Amino acid sequence: MVRIKDTLKDISHMATVRLDQKKRALVRSIPLSFTRALAQYFGGGEKNVALAREQHSAYVQALKDAGIHIKVIDEDENHPDCVFVEDQAVVIDGHILLPVPGHPSRVREQPPISKYLREQLRKLKIRTCKMGGEGRMDGGDILRLGDLFFVGRSTRTNERGIFVLKELLDWLGYELRIINIPQNALHLTSISSTPTDSIILTAEGFLKPEDFGILPEGCRVVLMPEEEVYGCNTIGLPGNKVLIAKDYPTVAQFLRSEGLEVIELDFSEIRKADGSLTCCSIFY
């Protein structure tokens, strides 16, 4: 069996933090080249960069209002998708896994993200690991429910990438379960999220409760209508708050019924580039 030190060269982190760990987040500004960002799934249409920047600013402000300390990295015009930082680093209990992104055009977005996270976490004497070889993974394919992790086998995340992630999680003592992502979806977090540490939100027609297996006591999978799948991408925050995309009433109503304070954000322009709420931040 290949050990972590043989498959990982350094380590980073992504949408893999519990609610109580969400204190700081890294985001990145939107470049003018955003008009050329990838759009192969639910995205499409002409992108309005000015409006996308307004929506992103509102997103950043909502995180700040929730008490999250935000670091903003400058945009890179050479990388239209650079705002989607989640895919570039995976942070688990402070340890960092730097994956090789699944789309070739996005590989060189990582250096400034890696540099900043290493500088911050080096102060805490945290390990940093880097995926090598044929492994490919986007951070958007990882979901955490308490101490249980899920990874999507998708067009952006392959078997070798999953193996490297499992090596890290085995070392940390966590379980990893693999979910096959349907062909009409980009990432696991494109079609599901954990608004709390006990709820997995997903949509009919994409995933089924049994795809997640038997969950810990008190946890459950909640299905939303297929047409509200984009609304299933949420960000749970401390203080019983949750960020959701605007115009998904069933999602909003359910979350309010759970006693959560729902904060709705217009993400229509960012959606045109296959982007969702979780795509735009790395919590660490």
N, C-alpha and C positions, 0 to 999 in steps of 0.2 A: 504493500500500500504506500502510495506517495504521500509524504507528510507535507504540512503547510509550508515549511521552510523551503521545500523543493519546488512548490508550485506558485508561491507568492514571493514577490521580491520586495514589497513594501506594503502598507494597509490604509484604507479610507472608508466613508460612511454615507447612507442615504435615507429613504423614507422608512426607517427601521428603529424609530425611537418611541418609547412609551410616552404617554401624556406628561408624566411627571419629569421627563427628561427634556421637554421642549422649552428651552430657555434662550437659545441663540439660533439664528438661521442665516445662511449665506444665500444671496440672490445675485442676479446679474442683469444689467440693463439690456434693453432691446436695441439692436443695431438697425440702421436704415436698410440693410440687406435682408431684413426679416421678410420682405416681400418674396424672397426666394427660398424661404424655409420649407422643409419637407411637408408634404400633405398627401398622404396615401390612404388614410383611413376615414375618420369622421371630419377631417379638415377639407379645405378647398375654398375657392373664390378669391377675388382680389383682396389683398390685405392692406388695411389702412394703418400705417406705422404710427402716426400721431395718436390715433385712437387706442391702438394696442399699448402704447406707452402710458396713456392715461389710465387704462385698465390695470396695467402693471403697477403703477404708482398707488392706485387705490388698494391693491392687494398688499403691497408693502406697508401701507399705512394701517391696514386692518391688523396685520401681524404686530406692528408696533403698539397699536391700541390694546392688544391682548397681552402686552408686557414682554414681547419677544424682542431681544436685542438683535438688530439687523446689520449685517455687513453687505454693502453693495459693491460688486466688482464691475469695472467698466466693460462695456460691450466690445465685441471684436467684429469689425465689418467683414472679415474673411470667413466668419462662421455665422450664417443666418439663424441657426438654431441655438445659439449660445445661451439664450435666456433660460433654456430648459436644463438647469444645472443638476436636477435630481439624478439624471442618467449617468453623471460623471463620477460620482463618489458615493460609497455606501458606508454609513457610520452606524456601528453597532456597539453600544456600551462604551463609546469613546474610541473604539478601534476603527481604523479606516481601511476599507478595501477600495482600491482604484481599479475598476474594471476596464476592459477594452470595449468601448461602445460598439453596438451591433451594426451601425451604419458607417461605412468608411468615411463619409464626409464629416463625421462628428468626432473622430479620434483626436484631432489636435485642439479641441476645445478645452481639454483637461488641465494643462499645465498651470494656469493661474489659480484654478480651484484647488489643485493639489498643493501648490505652494502656500496658499493662505491657510488651508486646514492643517498642514504640517506645522506651520509656524505656531498656530494656536494650540494644537494638541501636544506639541513637543514640550510645552511648559508642564504638561501633566505626565510626561514620560510615557506616552501612549504609543503603541505599535502602529506602523503604517505598512500596508502590504499592497503590492501591485500585481495584477493579473498578467500572466505571460503566455507564450505559446499560442495555441489556437482558440483559447477561451474567449468568448464574447458575451457581454452582458450589459444591459441597460438597467440603471437603478430603478427605473419605473416598473420593472418586473418583480420587485420585492415588496412583500407586505408582511407586517408584523402584528400579531395579536397577543399582547402580553409577552410571554416567553416562547411563543410558537411562531415560526416563520413559514411563509409560503413563497415560492418562486415560480414565475411563469416561464414555461418552455415556449418560446415565441420566435418570430422572425428576427428578433434582436438578441435573444439569449439562447445559447446553445448548450449542449450536454457538457462540454468541457468547462464552460463558465459556471454552470450549476455545480459541477464537481468541486471547483475551487471555493465557491461559496460554502458548500457543505463542509469542506475541510475546516474553514474558519469557524463555522457554527458548531461543529463537533468539538473543536478545541475550546470554545466558550461554554459548551454544555447545553446547547439549544437544539431542538428538533427542527428539521426542514422538510416540508412537503412540496411536491412538484405538481403544478397545475398546467394542463395543456391549454394554451390560449387559442380561441377560435380564429379562423383565418380573417374574419372581419374586424378584429380588434388588434390594437398595437401592443399594449402592455397589460400586465395584470392590474396595475393601478388605473388604467384607462377604463376599466369595467368594474372596479371594486375598491373599497377603502375601509378603514377602521375609524369611524368618527369617535368611538370610545374604545377602551381597552377590552370591551366585552361584545362588541357588535361588528360583524362584517356586513357591509352594505354592498349588494350587487344587483344585477338586473336579469329579469327573465330573458331567455333567448340567447344568453351569453354563457353564464355559469349556473350550476345547480348547487344546492346546499351540500349534496353528497360529494361534490368535487373537493370540498375542504376537509372531508373526513370528520371523525368524531372530535368535537371541540371540548375544551376544558369546561368544567361545571360552571354554569352561569353565563356561558357565552353562546351566541347564536348567529346564524346567517339570516339576514332579512332581504327578501326579494322586492325590488321595485319594478314598475312597468318597463317593458323593453324600450319604449320611447324616451324614458328618463335615464338611460344608461349614463349619459354624460354627467348627470347630477349625482351619480354614485361615487364620483371622485370628490372626496371631502377632506378637510384637514381639521381633526379634533385638536382643541387647544385647552390649556389649563383654565380652570374656572367655569367648567361646563359650557364652553363656547365651541362653536364649530363653523368653519367657513364652507360655504357651498356656492356653486354656480347659480346665477339668477335664472328664473323661469322654469324651475323643476318643482312644481307644487306638491307632488306626492312625497318627494324626498324631504322637502321643507316641513310638511305637516307631520310626517313620521318623527323627524328629529325633535321637533317641538313637543310632541307627545311623550318623548323620552326625558323631558325636562331640560333640554339643551337650549342655549341661546343661539339662534341661527343668524348668521351674518351672510347675507347674499351679495355676491359680487358679479358684475357683468364681465364675462370672459369671452365674449363673442368673437373678438378679433384674434385672441390668442388661440381659440379653438380652431380657427382657420388653418393653423399650422400643426394640427393634431395635438395641441397643448392643453393641459388641464391644470387645476390648482396645484396639485402636488408636484408637478413637473418643475415649477418655478422656484423651489427652495430646497436647501439641504439643512436639516436641523442637526445640531451637534452640541 
